[in-house]
Amino acid sequence: MILITGANGQLGTELKKVLDEKDLTYVATGSKELDVADKSAVHQFVSALKPSVIYHCAAYTAVDAAEEEGKEFNQLVNIIGTRNIAETAEEVGAELVYISTDYVFDGTNQDEYRVDSLPNPKNEYGRAKLEGEKIVQEISTKAYIIRTSWVFGEFGKNFVFTMQHLAETHSRLTVVSDQVGRPTWTRTLAEFMLHLTATHQEYGLYHLSNEGECSWYEFATEILKDTSVEVAPVTSEEYPQKAYRPKHSVLDLSKAKSTGFNIPTWQEALEEFMNVMK
């Protein structure tokens, strides 16, 4: 039996869609069905279900809010919730798939970040997700940790939808051009999560995003290439945000590729996603 936490979020909903296409049975829980921060509720639910795999998609992802008003919730969900899930997964012998982030790195490295590169998070969200990684590594004997970046998809708020909505009311948009990373389609990520467990890959840390790299400005330009909207580059200093953003958070994908998983480029993923949305 498969258990999905955070099943109503952007990634959890995509994962359900992929599982449905493969005709696989699962139990999907959102925060109303299962509050991951409630230790007794988690232990009771998981112990009764006895899943063989837990895809832990539940997360607090409001990066800027996590610096101030959402700081406590960030820690509740991303640290305490992860501990509760990891402990119970270990008790019932379930494999655990935990989703982490490129924000565990400071973005000062000009090379790609390998799975063994030294983390150094500079915002509260990144610190909480790294703490979650450490908890999973400490508790779980059968766990996959997947760091990803710049996630977009059909279900939920993301950069692609933001750009498209702004383009409806603006003829010119300014987008940060000095932050470089790798976009990730939720479809690619969900398929990789299933690939790891289905093919019994070695447990441990993996990086997964789409192939290639770009700045947010280049990403926006590609998103809006078929519109008349002008996209202009600006620096991070011209577009201040509460939470620190890594300048160069390009994840090394070699370990993911070594599993035999085919990774589309971000341009291919974006084009396919746009076609799906049409």
C-alpha positions in Angstrom: 0.0 0.0 0.0 1.2 3.5 -0.9 0.6 6.5 1.4 0.9 10.1 0.1 1.1 13.0 2.6 0.4 16.5 1.4 -1.7 15.0 -1.3 -3.6 18.2 -2.1 -0.4 20.2 -2.8 1.3 20.9 -6.1 3.5 17.8 -6.1 1.1 15.5 -4.2 -1.7 16.1 -6.7 0.6 15.5 -9.6 1.8 12.2 -7.9 -1.9 11.1 -7.6 -2.4 11.8 -11.3 0.6 9.7 -12.2 -0.4 6.8 -9.9 -3.9 6.9 -11.3 -2.5 6.6 -14.9 -0.5 3.6 -13.7 -3.6 2.1 -12.0 -1.8 1.9 -8.7 -3.7 1.9 -5.4 -2.8 4.5 -2.8 -4.2 6.4 0.2 -3.9 10.2 -0.1 -4.0 12.5 2.9 -4.1 16.3 3.1 -3.7 18.3 6.3 -7.4 17.7 7.1 -7.1 13.9 7.0 -3.6 13.8 8.6 -1.9 16.6 10.5 1.8 15.5 10.2 2.7 17.7 13.1 0.4 15.7 15.4 2.6 12.8 16.6 -0.1 10.6 18.0 -2.4 11.1 15.0 0.5 10.1 12.6 1.5 7.1 14.6 -2.1 5.9 14.8 -2.9 6.4 11.1 0.3 4.9 9.7 0.3 2.0 12.2 -3.2 1.1 11.1 -2.5 1.5 7.4 1.0 -0.2 7.4 2.0 1.2 4.0 5.0 -0.2 2.1 6.0 3.2 0.8 5.3 6.7 2.1 5.7 9.6 -0.4 6.1 12.5 2.1 5.0 15.5 0.0 3.6 17.5 3.0 5.6 20.7 3.3 5.4 24.3 4.2 6.8 26.1 1.1 6.0 29.8 1.7 9.7 30.8 1.6 9.3 34.5 2.4 6.6 34.0 5.1 8.8 31.4 6.8 11.2 34.3 7.7 8.6 35.9 10.0 4.9 35.2 10.4 5.1 31.6 9.1 8.3 30.7 10.9 6.6 28.5 13.5 4.4 26.7 11.0 7.5 26.1 8.8 9.2 24.3 11.7 6.1 22.5 12.7 5.5 21.0 9.3 9.0 20.7 7.8 10.8 19.5 11.0 8.4 18.1 13.5 6.1 16.7 10.8 9.0 15.0 9.1 10.2 13.5 12.3 6.8 12.1 13.0 6.5 10.5 9.5 10.1 9.2 9.6 9.7 7.5 13.0 6.4 5.9 12.0 7.7 4.8 8.6 10.6 3.1 10.4 8.3 1.4 12.9 6.1 -0.2 10.1 9.1 -0.9 7.8 8.0 1.5 5.1 10.2 3.0 2.5 10.2 6.8 2.8 10.6 9.4 0.0 11.3 12.9 1.4 11.4 16.0 -0.8 14.0 18.6 0.0 15.2 21.7 -1.8 18.1 23.5 -3.5 17.8 26.1 -0.7 19.9 23.9 1.6 22.8 25.5 -0.4 23.9 29.1 -0.2 24.2 29.5 -4.0 27.8 30.9 -3.9 29.2 27.9 -5.7 29.8 28.5 -9.4 29.8 24.7 -10.1 26.9 22.3 -9.9 26.0 21.2 -6.4 26.6 17.5 -6.0 24.7 15.3 -3.5 27.7 15.4 -1.2 28.3 19.1 -1.5 28.3 20.9 1.9 24.9 22.4 2.7 24.8 26.0 4.0 21.2 27.3 4.0 20.7 31.0 4.3 16.9 31.2 4.8 14.5 29.7 7.3 12.8 27.4 4.8 16.2 26.0 3.7 17.3 25.5 7.3 14.0 23.6 8.1 14.3 21.4 5.1 17.9 20.6 5.9 16.9 19.7 9.4 14.3 17.4 7.9 17.0 15.7 5.8 19.1 15.1 8.9 16.1 13.6 10.7 15.4 11.2 7.9 19.1 10.2 7.6 19.2 9.6 11.4 16.0 7.6 11.7 15.2 5.9 8.4 17.0 2.8 7.1 15.0 2.8 3.9 14.8 6.4 2.7 15.2 8.4 -0.5 15.9 12.2 -0.1 15.3 14.1 -3.3 16.4 17.7 -3.5 14.7 19.7 -6.2 14.4 23.3 -7.4 12.2 25.9 -9.1 9.1 23.6 -9.1 6.2 24.3 -11.5 3.2 22.2 -12.5 -0.5 22.0 -13.1 -1.7 22.1 -9.5 -1.0 25.1 -7.4 0.8 28.4 -7.4 4.1 28.6 -9.3 6.3 30.9 -11.4 4.8 29.8 -14.7 1.2 30.7 -13.7 2.4 33.9 -12.0 4.1 35.1 -15.3 1.0 34.1 -17.4 -1.4 36.0 -15.1 0.8 39.1 -15.0 1.1 39.0 -18.7 -2.7 39.4 -19.0 -2.6 42.9 -17.4 1.0 44.1 -18.1 2.8 44.9 -21.4 6.2 44.9 -19.7 7.5 42.7 -16.9 10.8 42.9 -15.0 12.3 39.6 -13.8 15.5 38.8 -11.9 18.4 37.8 -14.2 21.2 37.1 -11.7 19.7 34.0 -10.0 20.5 30.8 -11.9 19.0 27.4 -11.4 17.1 24.4 -12.9 13.3 24.4 -13.3 11.5 21.2 -12.4 8.2 20.1 -13.7 6.2 18.3 -11.1 5.5 15.5 -13.6 9.2 14.8 -14.0 9.7 14.8 -10.2 6.7 12.6 -9.5 7.8 10.0 -12.1 11.3 10.0 -10.6 9.9 9.4 -7.1 8.1 6.3 -8.4 11.1 5.3 -10.5 13.3 5.1 -7.4 11.0 2.8 -5.4 9.8 0.7 -8.4 13.4 -0.1 -9.5 14.7 -0.5 -6.0 17.5 2.1 -6.3 20.1 2.6 -3.5 18.7 4.5 -0.6 20.2 8.0 0.0 20.4 11.5 -1.4 19.4 12.4 -5.0 19.1 15.6 -7.0 16.3 15.9 -9.5 15.3 18.8 -11.7 14.9 19.1 -15.4 18.0 19.2 -17.6 19.7 22.5 -18.5 19.9 25.8 -16.5 18.6 29.3 -16.8 17.9 32.5 -14.9 14.4 33.5 -13.8 14.6 36.1 -16.6 15.4 33.4 -19.2 12.7 31.2 -17.7 10.1 34.0 -18.0 11.2 34.8 -21.5 10.6 31.2 -22.6 7.2 31.1 -20.8 6.0 34.3 -22.6 7.7 33.8 -25.9 4.4 33.5 -27.8 3.0 36.8 -26.3 3.7 40.4 -27.0 4.8 41.1 -23.4 8.2 42.6 -23.0 10.4 40.8 -20.4 13.2 43.0 -19.0 16.0 41.8 -16.7 16.7 43.3 -13.3 19.1 42.5 -10.5 18.2 40.9 -7.1 19.0 44.2 -5.5 16.3 45.8 -7.6 13.8 43.2 -6.5 14.3 42.7 -2.8 12.6 39.8 -1.0 12.3 38.8 2.7 14.1 35.5 2.3 17.6 35.1 0.9 17.6 33.5 -2.6 20.7 31.6 -3.8 22.4 33.2 -6.8 23.6 29.9 -8.4 21.7 26.8 -7.3 22.3 24.4 -10.1 21.9 20.8 -8.9 24.1 18.1 -10.3 21.9 15.4 -11.8 24.5 12.7 -12.5 23.3 10.4 -9.6 19.7 10.5 -10.8 20.8 9.8 -14.4 22.8 6.8 -13.2 19.6 5.1 -12.2 18.5 4.9 -15.8 15.9 7.7 -15.5 15.4 9.9 -18.5 15.4 13.6 -17.7 13.9 16.0 -20.2 15.3 19.5 -20.6 13.4 22.3 -18.8 12.4 23.7 -22.2 10.9 20.3 -23.3 9.2 20.0 -19.9 7.8 23.5 -20.1 6.5 23.0 -23.7 4.8 19.7 -22.7 3.3 21.3 -19.6 2.0 24.2 -21.7 0.4 21.7 -24.1 -1.3 19.9 -21.2 -2.7 23.2 -19.9 -4.2 24.0 -23.4 
